[in-house]
Amino acid sequence: MTKIALITGANKGIGLETARQLAQQSIQVLIGARHAANGQAAAQALQAEGYKADFIALDVSNEASIKQAAQTVADRYGKLDILVNNAGIHPEFAQGVFSLEQMSSELMMQIYQTNVFGPFMMMREFLPLLRKSEAGRIVNTSSSAGSLTDQSNPESPYYGVNTAGYNSSKTTLNALTVQLAKQLAGTNIKVNRA
Ligand SMILES: NC(=O)c1ccc[n+]([C@@H]2O[C@H](COP(=O)([O-])OP(=O)(O)OC[C@H]3O[C@@H](n4cnc5c(N)ncnc54)[C@H](OP(=O)(O)O)[C@@H]3O)[C@@H](O)[C@H]2O)c1
């Protein structure tokens, strides 16, 4: 039976390449993207390369969008084998925000809404479909910038990456990943981070 993989933020960057490499393994990939034109273009590009790829409208910061996407996947495919929570934002560099005084509550909440609440809601809403897989897999795309060890070790190349919102959001994502992996231990679903 064909495996189905959903990758969030798959219209470009690491998400698109992840989709391509999964598709190379004869997996049907679902290109999650918040802007339809970009998502459709990415799906068409993979189709032109000979892969099975469909676009799914998905804004991971929007609970209604996530619920709608889960319903769409249920209706079209009836299950999900692989969920890659790739979509993420790191706006502090572009906005020049490197201190607590500069960090607005709105920006902090925007980062957490995408990088933490997004994967949290995705995992919760897609869990029923992953349970229908013979071997469900969740992969949360984190960052070494989220590692408490790297953030605290002056020898680490990430020691100087001090973007409090992004770093702490990935630290929280790591903790969520560990918690869900433990909750699902002994089931057919494995939860990891990349
Ligand atoms: N690049 C690195 O060096 C690096 C290192 C470590 C970890 N990471 C992580 O890897 C992941 C991908 O990074 P990247 O470098 O490929 O970034 P990127 O090129 O900026 O791509 C990010 C993707 O996430 C999407 N996205 C952002 N907010 C979204 C939302 N609310 N709903 C749906 N999609 C959303 C973007 O969509 P739009 O095109 O619509 O904006 C885009 O498709 C991120 O989680 C990042 O933190 C990256």
PDBQT file of the ligand as one rigid body, heavy atoms in Angstrom, charges set to zero:
ROOT
HETATM    1  N1  LIG A 201      18.002  26.688   7.152  1.00  0.00    +0.000 N 
HETATM    2  C1  LIG A 201      18.692  26.303   8.216  1.00  0.00    +0.000 C 
HETATM    3  O1  LIG A 201      19.918  26.491   8.309  1.00  0.00    +0.000 OA
HETATM    4  C2  LIG A 201      18.003  25.595   9.341  1.00  0.00    +0.000 A 
HETATM    5  C3  LIG A 201      18.764  25.096  10.379  1.00  0.00    +0.000 A 
HETATM    6  C4  LIG A 201      18.136  24.406  11.425  1.00  0.00    +0.000 A 
HETATM    7  C5  LIG A 201      16.773  24.251  11.405  1.00  0.00    +0.000 A 
HETATM    8  N2  LIG A 201      16.039  24.773  10.403  1.00  0.00    +0.000 N 
HETATM    9  C6  LIG A 201      14.576  24.577  10.431  1.00  0.00    +0.000 C 
HETATM   10  O2  LIG A 201      14.192  23.916   9.246  1.00  0.00    +0.000 OA
HETATM   11  C7  LIG A 201      12.869  24.302   8.897  1.00  0.00    +0.000 C 
HETATM   12  C8  LIG A 201      12.841  24.791   7.449  1.00  0.00    +0.000 C 
HETATM   13  O3  LIG A 201      13.781  25.829   7.336  1.00  0.00    +0.000 OA
HETATM   14  P1  LIG A 201      14.194  26.469   5.923  1.00  0.00    +0.000 P 
HETATM   15  O4  LIG A 201      15.569  26.958   6.058  1.00  0.00    +0.000 OA
HETATM   16  O5  LIG A 201      13.819  25.568   4.813  1.00  0.00    +0.000 OA
HETATM   17  O6  LIG A 201      13.233  27.772   5.937  1.00  0.00    +0.000 OA
HETATM   18  P2  LIG A 201      12.525  28.558   4.755  1.00  0.00    +0.000 P 
HETATM   19  O7  LIG A 201      13.256  28.398   3.472  1.00  0.00    +0.000 OA
HETATM   20  O8  LIG A 201      12.285  29.933   5.309  1.00  0.00    +0.000 OA
HETATM   21  O9  LIG A 201      11.131  27.794   4.614  1.00  0.00    +0.000 OA
HETATM   22  C9  LIG A 201      10.223  27.819   5.661  1.00  0.00    +0.000 C 
HETATM   23  C10 LIG A 201       8.947  27.198   5.187  1.00  0.00    +0.000 C 
HETATM   24  O10 LIG A 201       7.995  27.262   6.280  1.00  0.00    +0.000 OA
HETATM   25  C11 LIG A 201       6.815  27.853   5.758  1.00  0.00    +0.000 C 
HETATM   26  N3  LIG A 201       6.009  28.492   6.793  1.00  0.00    +0.000 N 
HETATM   27  C12 LIG A 201       6.335  29.486   7.636  1.00  0.00    +0.000 A 
HETATM   28  N4  LIG A 201       5.283  29.805   8.407  1.00  0.00    +0.000 NA
HETATM   29  C13 LIG A 201       4.270  28.971   8.031  1.00  0.00    +0.000 A 
HETATM   30  C14 LIG A 201       2.936  28.799   8.450  1.00  0.00    +0.000 A 
HETATM   31  N5  LIG A 201       2.385  29.555   9.407  1.00  0.00    +0.000 N 
HETATM   32  N6  LIG A 201       2.186  27.825   7.865  1.00  0.00    +0.000 NA
HETATM   33  C15 LIG A 201       2.724  27.052   6.889  1.00  0.00    +0.000 A 
HETATM   34  N7  LIG A 201       3.968  27.174   6.435  1.00  0.00    +0.000 NA
HETATM   35  C16 LIG A 201       4.735  28.132   7.006  1.00  0.00    +0.000 A 
HETATM   36  C17 LIG A 201       7.285  28.820   4.703  1.00  0.00    +0.000 C 
HETATM   37  O11 LIG A 201       6.216  29.203   3.861  1.00  0.00    +0.000 OA
HETATM   38  P3  LIG A 201       6.233  30.574   3.010  1.00  0.00    +0.000 P 
HETATM   39  O12 LIG A 201       7.060  30.294   1.779  1.00  0.00    +0.000 OA
HETATM   40  O13 LIG A 201       4.793  30.803   2.727  1.00  0.00    +0.000 OA
HETATM   41  O14 LIG A 201       6.846  31.639   3.881  1.00  0.00    +0.000 OA
HETATM   42  C18 LIG A 201       8.325  27.950   4.009  1.00  0.00    +0.000 C 
HETATM   43  O15 LIG A 201       7.708  27.035   3.145  1.00  0.00    +0.000 OA
HETATM   44  C19 LIG A 201      12.436  25.357   9.917  1.00  0.00    +0.000 C 
HETATM   45  O16 LIG A 201      11.678  24.749  10.941  1.00  0.00    +0.000 OA
HETATM   46  C20 LIG A 201      13.774  25.859  10.460  1.00  0.00    +0.000 C 
HETATM   47  O17 LIG A 201      13.651  26.380  11.769  1.00  0.00    +0.000 OA
HETATM   48  C21 LIG A 201      16.624  25.430   9.361  1.00  0.00    +0.000 A 
ENDROOT
TORSDOF 0
